[in-house]
Amino acid sequence: MSENVVTIQRTKLSLINASRGMALMLDKLRSIDATEMGNIRNIVKNIDVESDAMTTKKALRLVAEIRDVDVFIFAQDIVDLMKHIESSQEQLDVYIKAFRKLV
């Protein structure tokens, strides 16, 4: 019987560790979202400003191509990933609570 309790406790602790790891990932992603996305926005603004001064058609085509392939539009992917991690954490919390009830 006590071996079963130990196994359940280890599983519960593993789930808690996974949840903490996800919380750490979220903190890092939020940091990226807040800091680095501001930097990327500034780069895009600078490209737009610079392209206004360009007269070379080839350079203008390259800038247009960069805009068309959405090289700098990836903020939504970070938001989606953060939502997925938060959802996973909520599911883990449900399982952690269920394991707590077992012991």
C-alpha positions in Angstrom: 0.0 0.0 0.0 2.8 2.5 0.9 4.6 1.8 -2.4 1.4 2.8 -4.2 1.3 6.1 -2.2 5.0 6.8 -3.0 4.3 6.2 -6.7 1.3 8.5 -6.7 3.4 11.2 -4.9 6.2 10.9 -7.4 3.7 11.2 -10.3 2.1 14.3 -8.6 5.5 15.9 -8.1 6.4 15.2 -11.8 3.2 17.0 -12.8 4.0 19.9 -10.5 7.5 20.2 -12.0 6.0 20.2 -15.5 3.7 23.0 -14.5 6.6 25.0 -13.0 8.6 24.4 -16.2 5.7 25.7 -18.3 5.4 28.8 -16.0 9.1 29.4 -16.6 8.5 29.1 -20.4 5.6 31.6 -20.2 7.8 34.1 -18.3 10.5 33.8 -21.0 7.9 34.1 -23.8 6.3 37.2 -22.1 9.8 38.7 -21.8 10.4 38.1 -25.5 7.0 39.4 -26.4 7.5 42.6 -24.4 11.1 43.4 -25.1 12.1 41.8 -28.4 8.9 42.5 -30.2 9.4 46.2 -29.5 12.8 45.9 -31.1 11.4 44.1 -34.1 8.7 46.8 -34.6 11.5 49.4 -34.6 13.4 47.5 -37.2 10.3 47.3 -39.4 9.7 51.0 -39.0 13.3 51.7 -40.0 12.9 49.5 -43.1 9.8 51.4 -44.1 11.5 54.8 -43.6 14.6 53.6 -45.5 12.5 52.2 -48.4 10.9 55.7 -48.8 14.3 57.0 -49.7 15.2 54.1 -52.0 15.2 54.7 -55.8 16.7 51.4 -56.9 13.9 49.2 -58.2 15.7 46.0 -57.3 16.0 47.2 -53.6 12.4 48.3 -53.6 11.3 44.9 -55.0 13.4 43.1 -52.2 11.7 45.2 -49.5 8.3 44.5 -51.0 9.2 40.8 -51.1 10.2 40.9 -47.5 6.8 42.4 -46.6 4.9 39.9 -48.7 6.4 36.9 -47.0 5.7 38.3 -43.5 9.3 37.9 -42.3 8.6 40.1 -39.4 5.1 39.1 -38.5 5.4 36.4 -35.9 4.0 37.9 -32.8 0.8 36.0 -33.1 2.7 32.7 -33.0 4.1 33.7 -29.7 0.7 34.6 -28.4 -0.8 31.3 -29.6 2.1 29.4 -28.0 1.5 31.2 -24.7 -2.2 30.4 -24.8 -1.4 26.7 -25.5 1.0 26.6 -22.6 -1.5 28.3 -20.3 -4.2 25.8 -21.4 -1.8 22.9 -20.7 -1.1 24.3 -17.3 -4.8 24.4 -16.5 -5.1 20.8 -17.5 -2.1 19.8 -15.4 -3.6 21.6 -12.4 -6.7 19.5 -12.7 -4.6 16.3 -12.7 -2.4 17.6 -9.8 -5.6 18.2 -7.8 -6.8 14.7 -8.7 -3.6 13.1 -7.5 -3.7 15.1 -4.3 -7.0 13.6 -3.5 -5.6 10.1 -3.9 -3.2 10.5 -1.0 
